[in-house]
Amino acid sequence: MTGRKPDSPTLSEMTVMLKKKHRCALMLPVLLVSLVLPLSTQERVVFEGRPIKAVEMTFAAVYERELNADESFQYQIRIVERAGRYFWASRQMKEVVRSESGAYVTYHAMDGSGYVRTGNAGLLDLRDMLSEEMRQTEIGYVEHLLQQFTSITYFGNRAGSPSIR
């Protein structure tokens, strides 16, 4: 017979308990980092729009057409900000550089594949206050894409704008 109480843990059981306790102590910082990390990588939508017209230009010709509601939805644009960096979410999350000049904001693709130019929030808000008739002749953004030696330009308005179909 040993001199220990029947309910008390053995030395090996105590070692296992201590290891678990240390593992929990090590897991706490990992858990805290994992809770904070998603907050810093969250996306914030800075611009969303829907095109109303598309213009495609090649060396030989220029094609212009009005987009229907399904096409407008299909070619909608989204720019997001994540941790101080901007991305063209609707174009394979291409990183863009934001620049501002007067009442206009431009997001330039870092790989040279195009840009998005829109008005700042104040300009877009003013556009939305125009009459329906005047809004038909005004746009809220231009999206310009370069593909080989072809360019495609979409003209449209921010999502939620009164003239979005």
C-alpha positions as CSV (number, residue, x, y, z in Angstrom):
1,M,0.0,0.0,0.0
2,T,1.2,3.5,-0.8
3,G,0.7,6.4,1.5
4,R,-1.6,8.5,-0.7
5,K,-5.3,9.1,-0.4
6,P,-7.5,7.2,-2.9
7,D,-8.9,10.5,-4.3
8,S,-5.5,12.3,-4.8
9,P,-3.9,12.3,-8.3
10,T,-0.8,10.4,-9.1
11,L,2.4,12.2,-10.1
12,S,1.8,11.5,-13.8
13,E,-1.8,12.7,-13.5
14,M,-0.5,15.9,-11.8
15,T,2.1,16.4,-14.7
16,V,-0.7,16.1,-17.3
17,M,-2.8,18.6,-15.3
18,L,0.1,21.1,-15.2
19,K,0.7,20.7,-18.9
20,K,-2.9,21.4,-19.6
21,K,-2.8,24.5,-17.4
22,H,0.3,25.8,-19.3
23,R,-1.3,25.0,-22.6
24,C,-4.3,27.1,-21.6
25,A,-1.9,29.9,-20.5
26,L,-0.2,29.8,-23.9
27,M,-3.5,29.7,-25.8
28,L,-4.9,32.9,-24.2
29,P,-2.6,35.2,-26.1
30,V,-3.3,33.3,-29.3
31,L,-7.0,33.6,-28.7
32,L,-6.7,37.4,-28.0
33,V,-4.8,37.9,-31.2
34,S,-7.3,35.9,-33.2
35,L,-10.1,38.1,-31.9
36,V,-8.4,41.3,-32.7
37,L,-6.9,40.4,-36.1
38,P,-10.3,40.1,-37.9
39,L,-11.2,43.6,-36.7
40,S,-8.1,45.0,-38.4
41,T,-8.7,43.2,-41.7
42,Q,-12.3,44.1,-42.1
43,E,-13.4,45.7,-45.3
44,R,-15.1,49.0,-45.6
45,V,-17.0,49.7,-48.8
46,V,-15.9,53.2,-50.0
47,F,-17.7,53.2,-53.3
48,E,-20.3,51.1,-55.1
49,G,-21.8,51.9,-58.4
50,R,-23.8,50.6,-61.3
51,P,-23.0,51.4,-64.9
52,I,-25.7,52.7,-67.3
53,K,-23.6,52.9,-70.5
54,A,-20.6,51.0,-71.9
55,V,-18.1,52.2,-74.5
56,E,-15.6,49.8,-76.1
57,M,-12.9,51.2,-78.2
58,T,-10.5,49.3,-80.5
59,F,-8.1,50.6,-83.2
60,A,-10.8,49.9,-85.8
61,A,-14.0,51.0,-84.1
62,V,-15.9,52.4,-81.2
63,Y,-19.0,50.6,-79.8
64,E,-21.4,52.4,-77.5
65,R,-24.5,51.0,-75.8
66,E,-26.9,51.6,-73.0
67,L,-26.9,48.7,-70.4
68,N,-30.1,47.0,-69.3
69,A,-30.8,46.3,-65.6
70,D,-29.3,42.8,-65.7
71,E,-26.1,44.1,-67.3
72,S,-25.9,47.0,-64.9
73,F,-26.0,44.5,-62.0
74,Q,-23.5,42.2,-63.7
75,Y,-20.9,45.1,-64.2
76,Q,-21.4,46.9,-60.9
77,I,-18.4,48.3,-59.3
78,R,-17.1,48.1,-55.7
79,I,-14.0,49.7,-54.1
80,V,-13.1,48.7,-50.6
81,E,-10.7,49.7,-48.0
82,R,-8.9,47.2,-45.8
83,A,-6.3,48.2,-43.2
84,G,-5.6,51.6,-45.0
85,R,-5.2,50.0,-48.4
86,Y,-7.7,50.2,-51.3
87,F,-8.9,47.4,-53.5
88,W,-11.0,47.1,-56.7
89,A,-13.2,44.4,-55.3
90,S,-15.2,44.0,-58.5
91,R,-12.0,43.4,-60.5
92,Q,-10.3,40.4,-58.7
93,M,-9.4,42.6,-55.6
94,K,-6.7,44.5,-57.6
95,E,-4.9,46.9,-55.3
96,V,-5.5,50.6,-56.2
97,V,-4.0,53.9,-55.2
98,R,-6.4,56.6,-54.1
99,S,-5.8,60.1,-55.2
100,E,-8.0,63.2,-54.7
101,S,-8.1,66.3,-56.8
102,G,-10.7,69.0,-56.1
103,A,-14.1,67.3,-56.0
104,Y,-12.9,64.1,-57.6
105,V,-11.5,60.9,-56.3
106,T,-9.5,58.5,-58.5
107,Y,-8.6,54.9,-57.8
108,H,-5.7,53.9,-60.0
109,A,-4.9,50.1,-60.5
110,M,-1.3,49.5,-59.4
111,D,-0.8,47.1,-62.3
112,G,-1.9,49.8,-64.9
113,S,-5.1,48.0,-65.9
114,G,-7.4,50.9,-65.4
115,Y,-8.9,53.3,-63.0
116,V,-12.2,54.5,-61.4
117,R,-13.0,58.2,-61.0
118,T,-15.9,59.4,-58.9
119,G,-16.9,62.5,-57.2
120,N,-16.2,63.0,-53.5
121,A,-19.2,62.4,-51.2
122,G,-20.3,66.0,-51.3
123,L,-20.4,66.1,-55.1
124,L,-22.3,62.8,-55.3
125,D,-24.8,64.1,-52.7
126,L,-25.4,67.2,-54.8
127,R,-25.9,65.1,-57.9
128,D,-28.5,63.0,-56.1
129,M,-30.4,66.2,-55.3
130,L,-30.9,67.1,-59.0
131,S,-34.2,66.7,-60.6
132,E,-34.9,63.4,-62.4
133,E,-34.5,65.1,-65.8
134,M,-31.2,66.6,-64.9
135,R,-29.9,63.3,-63.4
136,Q,-30.4,61.6,-66.7
137,T,-27.6,63.7,-68.2
138,E,-25.2,63.5,-65.2
139,I,-23.1,60.6,-64.1
140,G,-21.4,59.7,-60.8
141,Y,-18.4,57.7,-61.9
142,V,-16.3,56.5,-64.8
143,E,-14.6,53.1,-64.8
144,H,-11.9,52.7,-67.4
145,L,-10.4,49.2,-68.2
146,L,-7.5,48.4,-70.5
147,Q,-7.3,45.0,-72.0
148,Q,-4.4,44.5,-74.4
149,F,-5.0,47.3,-76.9
150,T,-8.7,47.6,-76.2
151,S,-10.3,49.9,-73.7
152,I,-13.7,49.6,-72.1
153,T,-15.3,52.5,-70.2
154,Y,-18.4,52.3,-68.1
155,F,-20.3,55.4,-67.1
156,G,-22.7,55.1,-64.1
157,N,-23.9,56.2,-60.8
158,R,-23.3,55.2,-57.3
159,A,-25.5,52.4,-55.9
160,G,-28.6,53.7,-54.2
161,S,-28.6,56.8,-56.3
162,P,-32.1,57.9,-57.4
163,S,-31.4,57.2,-61.1
164,I,-30.2,53.7,-60.7
165,R,-32.5,51.3,-62.5
